[in-house]
Amino acid sequence: MAFDTFTIILSNYCNLRCPFCLQAASVADDEVSAVDLIKFLSKYPLRTLKLTGGETLSGPVFPKTKLLYDYGISRGASIQVNTNGTFAFNDNPDKDLLMFQVSLDGLKTKHDSIRGKGVFDKAIKFIKTQQKRGYKLKIMNVITPETTTGELGEFVDYCLSTLNIRPHFQFAAPVGRAVGLRHAFDLERINSTVEFLIDKGCDETTRRIAFVGDCSIPQGRSSNLGIDHHGNLISCPILQDYKIGTIYEDLSDSKIRQRFARSKVSRCTCTFPQ
């Protein structure tokens, strides 16, 4: 099974400082170039390209983002651009192939308490603007230990009734700025929250956020491959400490899979939502 789905952390730069960010979200001066990423991707079939950061639509990062989604679209791939929704998007790539995933961590009061005053309104404006332009959108909500089911219920209702979007969820992972949350969640609470969300009409795949399944990526049983902002090959954005090579090496599919299988990450049981 050849790798054909790539999640690329384009940059560490972001205009926000969310406390549970998987990244440090600061300026880095040795980030991988779009040219090198495209050279690497040209060696593989390309079905899906997920572009994340950092903030993909920010001034410093957008030129790289555009080069990557233009390249992916030229090959007929589905493109997902993850964004916090605070920057305008006026480009006009193929609406059948490109979609946005926008971060919303709750309704206005909560979202702004996490991301900054006025950020909620900007994100909602971004969502509605791109909907009018004909783009498909996903909403991703990060659940923290402080999140209540009451908040989640109101959030789901808002997304469905006002935005006509069924939201997706993930729990804050204990990496990056959220490393202190390592012992904050208990499995019983996680499972009860997941069941609540499913009862609210969220998709059954919401179960994946419970971190109790088997990840198919590390041991090479899937077609997914991650690339960090330095060009390192990783299994997913949560497991950036476990690098098994770089895009600059001449590695075959089988060699990459062998390295994942021999690494500590092969014991991972997280199912980071795709």
C-alpha positions as CSV (number, residue, x, y, z in Angstrom):
1,M,0.0,0.0,0.0
2,A,1.7,3.2,-1.2
3,F,1.5,6.4,0.9
4,D,-1.0,8.7,-0.8
5,T,-2.4,10.8,2.1
6,F,-0.1,13.4,3.6
7,T,-0.6,15.7,6.7
8,I,2.0,18.5,6.4
9,I,2.8,20.9,9.2
10,L,3.8,23.8,6.9
11,S,5.1,26.2,9.6
12,N,5.4,26.8,13.3
13,Y,4.3,30.4,12.8
14,C,0.9,31.5,14.2
15,N,-0.7,34.8,15.1
16,L,-2.5,33.1,18.1
17,R,-1.1,31.5,21.3
18,C,-3.7,28.8,22.2
19,P,-2.8,27.0,25.4
20,F,-3.4,23.5,24.0
21,C,-1.6,24.0,20.6
22,L,0.3,20.9,19.4
23,Q,3.0,23.4,18.2
24,A,5.1,25.9,20.1
25,A,3.6,28.3,17.5
26,S,6.5,30.8,17.2
27,V,8.8,31.9,14.5
28,A,11.3,29.3,13.1
29,D,14.0,30.1,10.6
30,D,14.8,26.6,9.3
31,E,11.5,25.4,8.0
32,V,11.1,23.2,5.0
33,S,10.4,24.9,1.7
34,A,7.4,24.3,-0.6
35,V,9.8,23.4,-3.4
36,D,11.3,20.6,-1.3
37,L,7.9,19.4,-0.2
38,I,6.6,19.2,-3.8
39,K,9.7,17.4,-4.9
40,F,9.0,14.8,-2.2
41,L,5.3,14.5,-3.0
42,S,6.1,14.0,-6.7
43,K,7.4,10.6,-5.9
44,Y,4.1,9.3,-4.6
45,P,0.5,8.9,-5.7
46,L,-1.5,11.8,-4.1
47,R,-5.1,11.3,-3.0
48,T,-5.3,13.7,0.0
49,L,-3.2,16.6,1.2
50,K,-3.9,18.1,4.6
51,L,-2.1,21.4,5.3
52,T,-1.8,22.6,8.9
53,G,0.5,24.7,11.0
54,G,0.9,27.2,12.6
55,E,-1.5,29.3,10.7
56,T,-1.8,28.3,7.1
57,L,-3.4,31.6,5.9
58,S,-1.1,34.0,7.8
59,G,1.1,36.4,5.8
60,P,4.4,34.5,6.4
61,V,2.9,31.1,5.6
62,F,0.3,31.6,2.9
63,P,2.7,31.7,0.0
64,K,3.8,28.2,0.9
65,T,0.2,27.1,1.5
66,K,-0.9,28.3,-1.9
67,L,2.0,26.5,-3.7
68,L,1.1,23.3,-2.0
69,Y,-2.6,23.4,-2.6
70,D,-2.1,24.5,-6.2
71,Y,0.2,21.5,-6.7
72,G,-2.2,19.1,-5.0
73,I,-5.1,20.3,-7.1
74,S,-3.1,20.0,-10.3
75,R,-2.8,16.3,-9.4
76,G,-6.5,16.0,-8.6
77,A,-6.0,15.5,-4.9
78,S,-8.4,16.5,-2.2
79,I,-7.0,19.4,-0.1
80,Q,-7.8,20.3,3.5
81,V,-6.5,23.6,4.8
82,N,-6.6,23.9,8.6
83,T,-7.1,27.5,9.8
84,N,-8.1,29.6,12.8
85,G,-10.2,31.7,10.5
86,T,-8.7,35.1,11.4
87,F,-7.3,35.8,7.9
88,A,-9.3,36.6,4.7
89,F,-9.0,34.1,1.9
90,N,-9.6,35.6,-1.6
91,D,-7.9,33.1,-3.8
92,N,-10.2,30.9,-6.0
93,P,-8.9,27.3,-6.1
94,D,-11.1,24.4,-7.2
95,K,-14.1,24.3,-4.9
96,D,-14.6,20.6,-5.5
97,L,-11.1,19.7,-4.3
98,L,-10.3,22.3,-1.6
99,M,-12.0,22.5,1.8
100,F,-11.3,24.3,5.1
101,Q,-11.2,23.1,8.6
102,V,-11.8,26.0,11.0
103,S,-11.0,25.9,14.7
104,L,-13.9,26.8,17.1
105,D,-13.4,26.0,20.7
106,G,-16.9,27.0,21.9
107,L,-19.3,29.8,21.6
108,K,-18.1,33.5,21.7
109,T,-17.2,33.9,25.3
110,K,-15.3,30.7,25.6
111,H,-13.6,30.8,22.2
112,D,-12.4,34.4,22.8
113,S,-11.2,33.5,26.4
114,I,-8.9,30.9,24.8
115,R,-7.9,32.6,21.5
116,G,-8.3,36.3,22.1
117,K,-11.0,39.0,22.0
118,G,-12.7,39.2,18.6
119,V,-11.4,35.9,17.3
120,F,-14.8,34.2,17.4
121,D,-16.4,36.9,15.2
122,K,-13.6,36.7,12.7
123,A,-13.8,32.9,12.5
124,I,-17.6,33.0,12.0
125,K,-17.2,35.7,9.3
126,F,-14.6,33.5,7.6
127,I,-16.9,30.5,7.7
128,K,-19.9,32.3,6.3
129,T,-17.9,34.1,3.6
130,Q,-16.3,30.8,2.3
131,Q,-19.7,29.1,2.5
132,K,-21.2,31.8,0.3
133,R,-18.2,31.4,-2.1
134,G,-19.1,27.7,-2.4
135,Y,-16.3,26.1,-0.3
136,K,-16.9,23.1,2.0
137,L,-16.0,23.6,5.6
138,K,-15.4,21.5,8.7
139,I,-15.4,22.8,12.3
140,M,-12.9,21.3,14.8
141,N,-13.5,21.8,18.5
142,V,-10.7,21.0,21.0
143,I,-12.1,19.5,24.2
144,T,-10.1,20.4,27.4
145,P,-10.5,19.1,30.9
146,E,-12.6,22.1,31.8
147,T,-15.1,21.6,29.0
148,T,-18.6,20.7,30.2
149,T,-21.2,18.7,28.3
150,G,-23.5,21.7,28.7
151,E,-21.1,23.8,26.7
152,L,-20.7,21.1,24.1
153,G,-24.4,20.7,23.7
154,E,-24.9,24.4,23.1
155,F,-22.0,24.4,20.7
156,V,-23.3,21.5,18.6
157,D,-26.8,23.2,18.5
158,Y,-25.2,26.5,17.3
159,C,-23.1,24.8,14.6
160,L,-26.1,22.9,13.2
161,S,-28.7,25.6,13.4
162,T,-26.6,28.7,12.5
163,L,-23.7,27.4,10.4
164,N,-25.4,24.2,9.0
165,I,-22.2,22.3,9.8
166,R,-21.9,19.2,12.0
167,P,-18.8,19.9,14.2
168,H,-15.9,17.5,14.8
169,F,-14.1,17.1,18.1
170,Q,-10.8,16.1,19.5
171,F,-9.4,16.0,23.0
172,A,-6.5,18.3,23.8
173,A,-3.4,16.1,23.5
174,P,-0.6,16.4,26.1
175,V,2.0,17.7,23.7
176,G,3.2,21.2,22.7
177,R,1.7,23.8,25.0
178,A,-0.7,21.3,26.5
179,V,2.0,18.9,27.8
180,G,0.8,19.7,31.3
181,L,-2.5,18.0,30.5
182,R,-0.9,14.6,30.5
183,H,-2.8,13.4,33.6
184,A,-5.8,15.7,33.3
185,F,-8.2,13.2,31.5
186,D,-9.6,10.0,32.8
187,L,-10.9,7.3,30.4
188,E,-14.4,7.2,32.0
189,R,-14.9,10.9,31.5
190,I,-13.6,10.7,27.9
191,N,-16.0,7.9,27.0
192,S,-19.0,9.6,28.6
193,T,-18.2,12.7,26.7
194,V,-18.0,10.8,23.4
195,E,-21.3,9.1,24.1
196,F,-22.9,12.4,24.8
197,L,-21.7,13.9,21.5
198,I,-23.0,10.9,19.6
199,D,-26.4,11.3,21.3
200,K,-26.3,14.9,20.1
201,G,-26.1,13.7,16.6
202,C,-22.3,13.7,16.0
203,D,-21.0,11.1,13.6
204,E,-20.0,7.7,15.0
205,T,-16.4,8.5,14.0
206,T,-16.4,10.8,17.0
207,R,-15.5,7.6,19.0
208,R,-12.0,8.0,17.5
209,I,-11.3,10.9,19.8
210,A,-11.4,8.6,22.8
211,F,-7.8,7.6,22.3
212,V,-8.6,3.9,22.9
213,G,-8.4,2.4,19.5
214,D,-5.5,1.1,17.5
215,C,-3.5,3.6,15.4
216,S,-2.8,2.1,12.0
217,I,-0.2,4.7,11.0
218,P,3.0,3.9,13.0
219,Q,3.4,0.3,11.9
220,G,2.7,1.2,8.3
221,R,-0.8,-0.4,8.0
222,S,-2.2,2.7,6.3
223,S,-1.5,5.1,3.5
224,N,-1.1,8.1,5.8
225,L,2.2,9.9,6.3
226,G,3.0,13.1,8.3
227,I,5.7,15.7,7.6
228,D,6.7,18.3,10.1
229,H,7.8,21.9,9.5
230,H,11.4,20.8,9.3
231,G,10.8,18.1,6.7
232,N,10.9,15.2,9.2
233,L,8.7,12.2,8.6
234,I,6.3,11.6,11.4
235,S,3.3,9.4,12.0
236,C,0.9,12.2,12.9
237,P,1.0,15.8,14.4
238,I,0.7,14.5,17.9
239,L,3.8,12.3,17.7
240,Q,6.4,14.8,16.4
241,D,9.0,13.6,18.8
242,Y,9.2,10.3,16.9
243,K,10.9,11.1,13.7
244,I,12.0,8.2,11.5
245,G,13.6,10.1,8.6
246,T,13.3,13.2,6.4
247,I,12.0,14.1,3.0
248,Y,15.6,14.6,1.9
249,E,16.5,10.9,2.2
250,D,15.9,8.4,-0.5
251,L,13.5,6.2,1.4
252,S,11.2,3.6,-0.1
253,D,7.7,3.0,1.2
254,S,8.9,-0.3,2.8
255,K,11.8,1.4,4.4
256,I,9.6,4.0,6.0
257,R,7.2,1.4,7.3
258,Q,10.1,-0.7,8.7
259,R,11.4,2.3,10.6
260,F,7.9,3.1,12.1
261,A,7.6,-0.6,13.1
262,R,10.9,-0.5,14.9
263,S,10.3,2.8,16.7
264,K,8.6,3.4,20.1
265,V,5.7,4.9,18.2
266,S,4.6,1.4,17.1
267,R,3.0,1.0,20.6
268,C,0.8,4.1,20.1
269,T,-2.9,3.6,20.9
270,C,-4.1,7.2,20.0
271,T,-6.4,7.6,17.0
272,F,-5.9,11.2,16.2
273,P,-8.9,12.1,14.0
274,Q,-8.2,12.2,10.3
